[in-house]
Each structure stands twice: as C-alpha cells, then as structure tokens.
Amino acid sequence: MERENGYMIPWEGPLPKPQVRTTDEIRSLLFDPDCIGPGMLYLMYRDLARTRKERQWLSEHQLRYDITVIPPGVLCREYVKTKGHYHPDNPAGVGYPEVYEVLEGSAHYLLQNRNLSDIVLFSAGKGDKVIIPPGYGHVTINPSRQTLTMANLVSTAFLSDYREYEALRGAAYYELEGETFTKNPHYPDIPVLRRRGPSDNGNLLPDGPLYAMIGSESLSFLNRPEEYSDKLSRLTKDDGQEDVCAHSS
C-alpha cells in the first residue's frame, strides 16, 4: 500500500508520476458544462509493473496494467466520471476488449455499443472485475462517498478513441446524485438503460487479483478477442435485472 498525492494506493511496486484529468478537460462532456469544479478530477498511473520480469512479459504480450484513482465528488449534481472512449478493431476486425478490477470503493461502468442499440450499467465493488466487450464504449463513474481505486489490463496495440463521446458531449446517460439517470439530449433515440451487477466474466478469467494473472494465457483474449467471441458476446446478455428508470433532461 503506497501513499501518493494524498491517496492510499494498493500497490507494492514503483509508481510513476500520474497523468491528471482536470474538470476543464471534460467540461464539454458534463451534464452541466458551466459547472465550476475542482482542478483535479482523477489520477491515472499508466504502465505499471512490480518486477522487471513482469514488465518484460507485459511488453512481449502487448499488454499494459494501469491504476486509476477517482476521488468522490459531485459536479453540479453529476457524479465524477471518466471521459469515456471506444476501442478500435484489431487486425481480425474485432474490437479490443478491456478488463477492470475495483481495488477500493465502488464503481459504475456505463457501457454503450456503437450503434446505440444497447446501453448497460455494471455495478462493481471491491474485488469485482468487469470486462468491456468488443464494440462497447465505456465511462467509469464513482457513485459513492469513498475514493474509487481501480486497475485495468488492456492491449497496447491501439489508442483509445474519444471522438464520439466528445462530439455527443458525454455518454448516452448522465448519472446524477441519488443514482438518478438522465438522458443526454445530444443523442438520437436511445434504448432504456439496463442495469447489472458484476457478471461471471464469461469464464474468461480465473479467481483472484487481476495482477496475479500476469504471465497467464488467460489474458490472451485482450489481443485476440476473435478466438473468444462466444464468451465475450455473453458478457452483456440480459440476466433478468430490471431496466433503470431514466429522466429526460
């Protein structure tokens, strides 16, 4: 457990200087773009490894392990969130997935596919993992009064695509205080927001911490999702939970 920038980070290796996301950088994506918020919204520690051997394995397999710290906060009724992005397709024509693990706090992962036929919110607590399947953009929201610290593993073979979120001023829904969801008026007609708890991750991942999987073939789906299409396609299937009642802004 390391203390960095005033936050306790569950990490036992070296930490580089974090990238800082500010209110001004995501202002146009907020529910209230005129909101006056804190300078710093969240911290991103990129490309972490505890040992030289683990760093070499990550590099050889084109993978990156990150930690993101999102303090609690509300920006004019809206919970603090990440900017949101999509992933491009890999050489086989299938979108790159990503996997997140909540290390401390709780998270809402708001997913939407590119044609906006499906929008789903995953709720996750400490120790839970959520896989972002191919073709889905995603935003992470801290809906609690605790700092959210999360890890992710992702391919290094691409750059994230923020353009659609920037053009439409955020995700299809904004999450406001009290876990109230409001439709983003810059989107065309969109489906009702579905809500799910942590899934079984399609049996793609073994039990245990995400970092412990470094060195394992179980992470190959992050670069070769076409080989796991059946399992990945089940990640967002309806599990019988009720739709979320959302308000129009």
N, C-alpha and C positions, 0 to 999 in steps of 0.2 A: 504494500500500500504506500503510494507516494503522495506527498502534498505538493501540488503545483498550482500556482496562480490562486491560492486560497481554497482549492478543492482537493479533497482526498480522492486519489485515483487508484483503483485496484489494479496495480501494475507493478511488476517486480524487475523490470528492465529499464534501460535508459529511455528518457523521454526527450524528443527534440522540441524546439520552440514550436508552439502550436500556431496553426492558422486561425485567425479570428474572424468570425462572421458578425457584422455590425447591423444595427437597425437600418441604417441608410442603404446598405447593400440589398436588403429585401423589402424596402419600403413599398415599392410598386406592387408587391405580391401580398400585402397585408389587407385585412378586412377594412381597416381604416388607414389609408396611406398617409394621412396627415397626423397620425399618432406620433407623439413625442415619447420615444422610448430610450432605454439605456444605450450607451455606445456599443457595448459588447453584448451579443446575444448568446453565442456559444463558441466553444473551442474545439478544434479538430487536430488531433495528433495523428499524423499520417506515417504509414510505412514503418510499423514497429516490429521489433524482434528482440527476444531476450538474449539469444546467443548468436554467434557467428554462423554456426551450423544451421540454425533455424532460418536465419536471413538468407543463406545460400539456397536452402530448399525453396523458400518462398520465391526467390528470384528465378530459379530454374523452372518453377511451375507457373510463372507469371501470375502470382497472387500477392495481395497486399493486406496486411492486418492494421486496422485503424481503431482509435478510441475517440469518441465524441462526447463532450461534456455540455449538457444543456441545463443551465440553472432554471429554477422555476420563475415564472413571471407571466404577466398579462399585459398585452399591448392594446389598450383601449378595448377591452372585453375579450380579445383573442389570445388564446394560449400561445406561448412561444413555440416556434416551429422551425424546421429547416427549410431551405429554399425550395427543394423539390426538383427532381430531374428524371429523365428517361435514360435507358441504356440502348446503345445501338445493337445491331445484329452482329453475330460472329461470322467467320468465313463460310459457315454452313447455312447461313441465313436465319439463324435463331438468336433471339435476344439474349444478352448476357444476364444471368441471374446475380443475386447478391444475398448474403445471409447476415442477419443481425442477431446479437445477443444482448439482453439487458443485464448489465453488471450491477447497477444500483438504481433504485427508483422504479418508475413505471413509464410505459411508452404507449402511444397510439401510432400505428403505422397506417397511413392513409394511401391506399393503392388505387390506381385507375389505369385501365388499358388505353391504348392509343385511339381506338375508335369510340371510346367513352360508352361502350355497351355494358361495362361492369365497373363498379366502384365499391371497394370493400375496405372496412376499417378493422385492423387486427389490434387487439389489446394484449399487452405483454407486461409481465412483472419480472422481478429479479430471477435470473436463471433461465428465462424463456428465450427461445430462438424463433425467429421469423424469417422465412425465405421469400425474397422478392422474385416471383417467377418471370420468365421471359415475356417481354411485351408490356410490362406494367411500370408506369412511373410511380414515384413514391415520395411522400413527405413524412417526416417524423415530428410528432407533437409531444410536448411534455405537459400532461394534463393535471399534474399533481403539485403539491407544495414542497416536494423534495427535488434535489438535483437528480437529473437523469444522466447516468453514465452508461454508454453502450459501446460495444465493439462490433466491428464488421469485417468480413472477409470478402474480397472482390477481385476480379481479374484486373491485371494491369495492362491488358491488351486494348483498352479503349479509354476514351474521355467521356464523362457524363454530359448529357445534352439537356441544357436548362431552357432552351429557346421556347418550347411550347408553354411552359409554366410562366415565363416572362411575358409572352405575348398575351396570355389569358389572365394575367395578374393573379397567379396562385393556382392552387388545386381547385377541383370542381366544387369542393365544400370548404368552408371555414369552420373551425371548431372554436366556439366561444365559451365563456365561463359557464360552469354547470353542465359541461358536456353537451351543449346545445350546438347543433349543426345547421349552418346557413348556406344555401346555395350561392355559388359565385355567379353573379348576373352576367359575366362576360362569356359564359359558356352557353352553347345551344342547349336544347332539351337534354337532360341527363337522367339516368335511372336513379331510383331510390337507393340510398346508401345502405349497404348491408354491413352488419357488424359480426365479427367473430372473435373468439378467444384464440389463444395460441393453438396452432394446429399440430398434428403429429409430424409435420415437415416431410410428409410423403415417404417416410422411412429412408430419407436420403442421408440423415445424419445420425451418428451414434449418440448415446447419452454422454453427458459430461461437458466440461467447458469448451467453448469454441476454440480457444487457443491450443488446447490439448490435441486437436485434430490436425495440427500442422505436422506434416510428414505422412499423412494418411491419404490413401487413394479415395477416401470418401469425399474429398473436395474436388474431384475431377469434374463434377457437373458444372462448376463455376466457369470453366472454359469450354466444355464440351456438352452443353445442355441438350443437343440433339440426341445424345445417347440415353437421355433420361426423360424423354418427352412425356411418357405416360405418367410418371410420378410427379413431374413438375406441373402437368396440366390439372392435377387433382388438388393442388395447394389452395386454390380459391373456390373450390366447389362448395355449394351451399350445404352447411351442416345442420340446418334446421333452426338456426337462431333468427330472431325477428329482425326485420328491417328497422332502420333508425328513422324516427320522425324528424324531418328537417324543415326549416323555415326558409321562405324566400326573403331575400334582403330588400 
